[in-house]
C-alpha cells in the first residue's frame, strides 16, 4: 500500500508541480503588487490630503466588506459583461489578490509611518528633502522594522487565499490535486501532499515574522 502510494505520488508529481508553479506565480505576483500598492497607499494616507484620504478609505472599506471570492467573480465575470473587457483567469486572480493585499499592506504601512516621532519628519524637511525623498530616505527605512513582521503574515494570507483562483478556472495546485483525485480516488494521499505543500511554503514566512518581531522588539 505504501509502495502504491509512493508510486502514485511519483506519477502525479509533474501535474502537482505544474499546479504548484501556478500557485506560486499567482502568489508572488500578488505579493509584489500588494507591496508596491501598499507602500504607495501608506505614503498617500500620511500626506494629510482630505480628498485622497476619503478615496483611500472607500477603497479600504470595499475590500474589507466584500470577500475576495466575490471580487474574483465580479472581475472575472463582470468586466466582460459590463465593459467588454475580458481578463484571463490567471491575471484576474493576480489583480484581485494584488488589490486586496495592497489595502491590507497599506494599513500596516500607514500605521508604521504614523508611529514614528514627528521630529523625524521635521528634521528631514529642515535639511531640504522633498516629500518623496523624506519618505524614501528617512521615514520608510525607519518604519521598515515595525511593518515587516505583520506584512510577512499578510503574505502568508495571500498565498493561502490564492487557492480561490480554482473557482475561476485556474489550474493551480488545488485544482491539480482534485483532477488527480477524480482519476485515482486517493483523496487522503493527495490532500496530504497539498497540506505539506502549503505548510512548507507558508511556515518559513510565519517563522521569519516571529523571529524578526522578537529581534527588533529590543532595538
N, C-alpha and C positions, 0 to 999 in steps of 0.2 A: 504493500500500500504506500509506504514511504517512498519506495522507488518509483511507483507510478506517479505520485505527486511531484517528485523531483523532475521526472521526465516531462510532465505536463508544464511545469514552470519553464523548463528549457525550451520546449516547443513554443510556448506563449510569450517568451521573453521579447522577441522582436516587436510583436504587436503592443505589448505593455510599454516597451521602451519608446515606441513612436508616440503613444498616448502621453507618456511622461514628458517627452520633449515638448509636446503641445502645451501641457500644463505649465511647465517651467517657462516656456516662451511667453505665454499669456501673463504669468505671474511677474516675470522680470520686466516686461514692458509696462504692465500696470503699476508696478512699484516705481519704475523710472518716472512715468508721467505723474504719479501721485506725489513723488518727492519734489519734482520741479514745480508742479502746480501748487503743492502745499507750501513751499517756501515763498512763492510769489503771493499766495493768499495771506500768509502770516505777515509779510512785509507790508502789503497794502492795508491790512487790517490795523497796523500800527501807525499809519500815516495820519490818522485822525480826520480823514475826509468823510463827512457825513453821507453823501451820495454813494461813495464806494463802500462804506460800512453797511449801508442798507442793502446794497446789491449782494454783498458777501453773506449777509445774514439770511437773505432769501435763499441763496444758493445752498448754504449750510442746512437750513431747515428742510429744504426739498429733499436732500439726500439723507437726512436723518429721519424724516417722516415716512418716506417711501422706500420699501425694501429693495435691495439690489436686484432681486429676481424680477420685480415689476419693472424696474428701469431697463433690464435686459430685454424684456418683452416689448416695452414701449419703443426702444431704439430700433430693435431688430424688425418688428412688425409695423410700428407706427410711422417711421420715416418713409418707407416706400408708399404707404397709403396716403399720407398727408402731404408729403413733399416730393414724392417720386425719387427719393434718394435711397438706394439700396447699399447697405454696408455688409461685407462678408462677415459671417458669424464670428470668425476669429477676431477681426478688428472691432467688431461690436463689443465683444467681451473685454478687449483691452481698453476701449473707450470708456465703457461704464465703470470698470474697476479703477481706471485712472481718475475719473471724475469723482467717484465716491471716495477713493483713497485720498485725493487732494483735499477734500473737505475735512477729513479726519486729521491728516497730517498738518493741514493749515491751522487748525485749532491748537495743536501741540506747539507749532512754531510761534503762533501769536502769544500763547501763554508764556513760553520761554522768553520771548523778547520783552514782554511786559514785566517779567520778574527781575530784569536787570536794573541795577541802580540808575536813576535818572542822570547822575553825574557822568556816566559813560557817554551818553548821547551828547550832553553839553560839552564835554571835553573834545569829542570828535568834531563837533561843529566849530568849536573855538579855534581849531588849527586849520580850518578852511576846507574840511572834507565836504564833498557834495553829499546829497541824500543817499545815493546808491553806494558811494564809497564808504559812507558811515556804516551802512548795513554789511557791506562786503568785507570790510577790513576790521571793524570794531565789534558791532553788535552780534551778527550771526556767529562768528567764531566763538564768542563768549557764551552764546546761548546753546552752542552745539552739545555741551555736556548735559544740559538739562533736557534737551529734546531728543537725544539719541535713544535712550532706553525705551521710552514709550513709542517712539517711531518704529523701532525694530519690532515691538509687539504688534503694531499695526501691519507691518509687512507679513507677519505670520497669518494674520486675519485675511489679508489679500490673497495669499497662497491658498488657504483653505476655501475662501469664497470663490476662487477661480473654478472650483468643481461645478458651480452652477452653469458654466458655459455648455455643459452637456445638454441642457434643456433648450438650447437654440441651435443644436446640431453640430457642435464642435466635438470631434472625436478626440477628447483628451483622455487622461489615464482612467477616469471612472468609466467612461463610455467604452474604452478598450477592454476594461475588465468585464463589463456587462456583456459585451459581444462574446468574450471567451466563455463566460458562464452559460450563455444561451447555447453554446456549441457543446460544452463539456459537462455542464451541470455541477461543476466543482466550485460551488459558491464560497464555502468556508475557506478553501485554499486561496482563491483569487482575492477575496476581500481581505484575507490576512496579509497577502502581498501588498495590497493597496494601503492597508493600515501602516505597514512598515515603511512604505514609500513616503507617506505624509509625515510620519514620525521622524524619519531621518532627514527630511527636508526642513521641517519646522522646529524640531527640538534644538538644533545648534543655534538657531536665531534666538529662541527663548532663553537658552543658557547664556548666550553672549549678552543679552539685555540685562540679565540678573547680575552678571559679573561686572559689567560697566557701571550699573547702578550702585553696587557696593563700593567699587573702586573710587568713583567720582563723588560719592557721598562724603568722603573725607578730604576732598581737595577744594 
